[in-house]
Amino acid sequence: MTPPVTAKQEVAQLLNQLPDDSTLEDIQYHVYVLEKIQRGRADVDAGRVHTTEQARERLAKWLDR
C-alpha cells in the first residue's frame, strides 16, 4: 500500500508541472483549485452530494427572486 501524499508533496508536484514563468498569482490559483477539487472528492466520498434535480430546485429558488 502506498503511503498518503502530503500537502507539501502535492504542491511540489504541482510546481513541477507549471511553466517556469508562472507568477505567484498563477501558483496561488492552482493551489486553490487543487484544494477545492480535494474538498469536492472528500464530499463525494462522505456522501455529501445532490442529484441534478435537487440542484435545479435549489437554483430555482435563488433565480425566482
Helices and strands as residue ranges (DSSP letters): H 7-17, H 24-45, H 52-63
